[in-house]
Amino acid sequence: MGRDEYIGHVAKDIESKLPVLFDLDTIYKKFALQITPTTVVLLQELERFNLLIDRMSRSLMELQR
């Protein structure tokens, strides 16, 4: 197995383990009446985590090309 094949294999493996994006609309609706400072922080972190997952997914696809 060559270097490029190995990198492609590792990238596919990592990509298959990425979680799906959080459905923020549904989560916001569940907390609609119970917004606390902790909830706000949680929602902000979920937004950031979605951005991270999306960026990782795009980077892994580019790497496989």
Phi, psi and omega in degrees: 000128180280172182300314181296320178295319180297314179298317178299319179295316179295319179298317178296321179297314179295318181299322180291340181265355179293137177287161176284158179294145177286140177275091187294327179299315179296318180294319177301317181296324180293328181262011189310316184261356185239045181282117177238168177303323178295321178295319179299316179296317178301313181296321177296319180292324177295321176298315179294321180295321176298319178297319179295315179299316180297315181295319179296318180298314179295319180296320180292323177295318178296320180296325181286342178285000000 
